Amino acid sequence: SAHDIEFHGDSDPQFSKVHETFKKLHHEDREIGSCFAVYKDGKPLVDLWGGFQDEDRTKPWQKDNLVTVYSTTKGVAAFCIALAMEKGLLKYEEKVSTYWPEFSSNGKEDITIGMLMSHQAGICSPETRNVDDYYNQNLMAEKLAGMTPIWEPGTASGYHSMTFGWLTSELILRLTGKSLGTFFREEVGDRHEIDFFIGLPESEDHRVAELVPFDIVRNENSEQQQVELTDAQKSQRNSAGTLDIQNTKAWRQAEIPSANGQGNAGGLAKLYSLIVPEDNSLKLLKDDTVNQMTTMQIEGRDLVLAVQVRWGVGFILNKHKIIYGPIEGAFGHSGYGGSCAFGDPENKIGVSYVMNRMLDNFNADGRSIELINATYDCL
């Protein structure tokens, strides 16, 4: 029948527990299609894929399928900013306005690159409900440059779930004259054959799998809960939902480095493995760059996420040793619906989980945690 789940890929017998966990998630009907990969020095230790590309479960998931990974994209954007820093194009402690003069308005004069990249700038809402605005970098950059921070910059983090994308894009554009997606492909993606795109070329569009949204359940008890929302949380209402546009070509071809990267576990795990390789000749970044970009900028209760977060310069740091395994030094990013990718500088591996069945789990996805924990059990 069309519903026989196919599994593919390789893993060393050492990682048989990961293989079993991957199959179990499918047999428990927690997946539609998914992939999981662990790379070292740009080569796979584990590379698994299976299930289906579509909600109707008619097309088997292929090794080269791509899907929107939402905020897992932010780790790639943070990598691009780190690369620009290593090239001497910017400094983390320098003011954003040094590179983007129009940004210096309405209380944003002293915001540094480090503060901006760690969600401390206070401009966490797109302030538009028109999704076409999202596809217009110049328009969004102009809007953001004119915004007034919702809280005092540098005093707290408030997750810039969408705006992080246009902010990082504008910096790369001002520094290099290129879009962030182009900068990534030209500097790293093409040369190292990393299957990840911000702004998907038409030539790759045939590889895209369907991303299946979860049902938004309205909570009837929300009146009784009386949770006092922060101003930062309230500001999120003035934004456009993406669940109904995430499978459109317009969404995939736009460049929103906070949210619309197109990738799979193999590409992301490979990238992170080349950020923390065992073989020094393969390093995409110098040790000093990696140290700087993973240095804590702020930690505490995030005003938007409402949980304790430790932010590096655009990366989530594995403070609680829950989401990215047991190594505190691990760093990466996770995405709306369940995907994630991270690097582990102690074990020198890149790890990623990408799927097309979105779950409404704001802080952590049980599927990736099971696969990651199984991986560490095998190491």
N, C-alpha and C positions, 0 to 999 in steps of 0.2 A: 504494500500500500504506500501511499504518498507519505505516510506518517512513520515509516521506519527511519529512525535517527541514524545518520551516518557519522562516524568519527574518523578523523584523519590526523596525521602528523606523527612526529617522532618525539620520543624522550628516552633518555638513557634509562636502563633498567633501575638505576639508582632512584629515579623519580616515578616509580610505578604508583606510588600513593597519590601523586598529583593526577596521573592518568585516571585512576579510579575515582578520585573526587570530581574530576571534570565530567566523567560519564554519569556519576551519581546525580549531579545537579540537573542534567538533562532528563534522566529517568524519573526524577522527582517533579518534573514539569516546572522547574524554576527558570528554564531557558527556552528561547526559540532558536536563535543561533548565537554562537559565541566563539571566542578564541582566547587562548592564554599562552603566554610565552615568557621564558626566562632565557636571557642571553648573557654570554660572557665574551668580552673581546670581539663583539660584533657577530658572534656565531651562536646558534641556538643550542641550549642544553635541553630546553623543553619548548616545543612548538606544536600546540594542539588547536584544532578547530573542528566544529561539528554543528549539527542541527540544521536550521533552515534560514534562508535569506529573507523569508516573507512570513507574514502573520498567518497566511493560509497553509503554510508548511508544504509548499509544492516544490520549491527549489532548494536543493542542498547548499549549505554554506560552503563557499570556496575559500581556498587559502588566501587569494588576493582580493577578497571582498573588502570594501571600505564602508565605514559608517561614521556619522557624526559622533564625536566623543565628548561633546560639550566642554566642560571646564578642564578636562584632561589636557585640552589645547593650551591652557595657561602655562603649563610647564614648558612647552615648546616656545611660547612667547618669552617666558623668563630666560630661557636658554639664549634666545636671540639678543635680548638686552645684555646678558652677560658677555656674549661674543662681541657686541659693540663696545662694551666696557674694556674687554681685553685688547681690542684694536685701538684703544685710546680715543674713541669717539665720544665717550661720556664717562663721568665718574658718579658713583652711587651717592656720594656725599654732596654733590653739586646740586644747585637748585634747578628744578625743571625749567624755569623761565630762562636759564642760560641758553637752552637749546630751543625753547619754544616761547618767545617773548610774550605773546598774547595771553599765555597762561597766567601771567603775573597780575591778577586782578581779584578784587573782592575777597581778600584774606588768604589768597593762595601764593602770595609772594615768596614765602619761606619754605614752601614744600620742596623737599629734596626728591631725587630719583628713588632713593631707598624708601622713603615714606610713601611715595606714590605706588611703588611696586608691592608694598606690604599693606595696602588697603587703608592707609591712614589719612588720605587726602580729603575725605568727607564729601566726595562727589560720586556717590554710589548708585545714583538713579539716572537712567537715560533721559528722564523727563520728557518722554514722548511715547505715545501708544501707537504710532504709525510705523509699521515694520519696514516700510520702504526707507525710512530715515536710517534704519540700522545698516542698510546697504550703501550708505553714502558717507564715506570717511570724512570728507571735508566738512560736511554739515555737522556731523557728530563732534568733530574736533573743535569746531567753532562754538557749538553749544557748551561743551565741557570747559573750554577756555573762559567762557563767560559766567560759569556757575559760581555760586557761593557755597562754601563748605557747610554741611549740616551740623558738624561738630568741630571743635578746634583741632586743626590738623596736627598730627604728631602725638595726640593724647590717647588715642584708641584706634583699633582697627574696626572697620565695618566693610564687610566683603563687597567689593565692586564687581558683582557677578557678571554684568554685561560691560560696564564702562571701562574696565581694565583693558578690554580689547582695543577700543579706539584710542585709548591713552598710549598703550605700547606701540600701536601702529603709527601714531603721529610722531612719536620719538624716532622710530626707525626711518620714517619718511623724511623727517627734518635732517637726520644725521647722514643718510645715505642716498636720498633721492629715490629710494625703492620702497615698495610696499613690504610689509613684514613677511608676507607669504613668499614673495619673490626673493627677498634677502635670505630666507631660510633655504629655499631650493638651491639658490646659486652658491651659497656658502657651504652648505652641508648636505642637504637632501639628495641632490643629483649625484654629487661626487661619491657619497657613501651608500647610495642606493637605499635610502630610508623612505619607506612607503608611507609618507605622511604629507598632507597638503593643507595649507590654509589658503582657500581660493582654489577650488578644484578645476583643473583644466578639462575642457570638453572631451579631450582624448581619453580621460580616465573615468568618465562619468558612467560608462557601462558596468563598472565594477561595484557600484554602490548597492548595498543591501538596504532593505526597508527597516527603518527605525520605528519600533512599535511603542507608542506612548502608553502610559498607565492611565486608568480612569481617575479623574480628580473627584474624590469623595468629599462632599460638603459635610463638615462636622456640625451636627445639629446642636451639640452642647457648647458650641463656642461662646455663646452668650454667657453661659454660667461660668465658664473658665475665667473670664475677666482678666486675661493676660494683658498686662500693660505693654503695648508695643513701643519700641523706641522710635524716635523720629526717623532714624535711619531705616527701620523696617517699614514704617508708614510710606516712606518715599518710594519704596519698591513697587507700590501700586501703580505709579505713573510709568509703566513700561509695557511693552508688547509681549504677549505670550508667544512662545515659539513651537509648542507641540503640534500646532496645526500647519506649520510651514516647514518643519524640519525635513520633510521628504521632497522638497521642491528644488529644482535646479537653481533657481534664484538664490536660495539660501546657501547651497553648496558652493556656488561660484563667487559669492561675496567673500570679503575677508574680514572676519570678526575674531581676532586671535584670543578672545576670552571664551569662545563658545562654539565655533563652527568648523574646527579642524576635522578633516576626513582621514581616518586611519584605521589601523588594526593592531592587534597585540604584538605581532612580529616587528612591525616598523617602530613602534614606540619602545619596546624592550631593547631593540638594537640601538636606538639613539641613546638611551640611558646607559647601556653597557659601554658605549664609546665615550661617555662623560666620566665613567668611573672604571676604566679598563685595568686589567692586570698588566697587560703589555703596554708600557709607557709610550711606545712608538705610535699607538693608535689614538692617543688622547685628542679629543676635539677641543678641550680647554686646558689651560695650565692649572696646576694644583691651586695656585693662589686665587685664580678666578673662581674655582669651585668652592674654595673656602669662603671667599667673600660673598658669593651668591647664596650660600647656605648658612650665613651668619644671622642669628636671630635679630630681627628688627624690632619686633614687639611681640609680647604674648599676653594673653588675658582673654576675658570674655568678649567675643566679637559682637559688635552692636547689631549686625544683621543676622549672623548665623546663630547667635545666642548660645554658643558653646565656647569652651576654652580652646584657643588656637595659638600655635606658635608659628609666626610667619618669618621666612627668610626673604630674600629679594625676589618675590614672586613665587616662591616654592612653599608648599606645606612641609613643615619639619615634623618628623615622626615622634613628637614629644611623648605621646602616651603609649607608644609601641603597641598600638592596636591595629591601625589600618594598614601599615606597611611592614608588618612583621616585627621581630624582636629587637632590631638594631636601631638605636636612638638616632644615629647619624643618617638614616635613610631620609631621602627628600624626593618630592614629586608633586603630583596633583591628581585629584579625582574629579569626576564629572557627573553632572545631573543624570540620574537614571542608573548609574552603576559602574561606569568605566573608571580605570585608574592606570597610572604608570609611575614608576619611581626607580631611583638608583640607590643601590646599597654600596657605599664606599668601603665597607669592611670586607664583605664577601665578593666585591667587585662584580656585581651582577646588575642587569637591568631587568625589570619585571613589569609586565602589563597584562591587563584583563580588559577585553572589549566585547560588548554584546549588543544585541538589537532589541532585547526585551527590557524596556525601561521599568525600573521599580521606583516607587515614591519613597526613597529612603534618604533623608536629607544629609545625614552625617556619615553613614558608613553602609556599605553593601555587604551583606552576609555572604554572598557568592564569592566575591573577590577575597574576602577574609579567609574563607575555607581553603581556597586554592593557594593563597599566599602562605597560610600556616602549614599546609601540607608540603609546600616547597621547602620551608625551613626545617620541617621534620626530616626531610630527605638530605639536607646539606651535610 
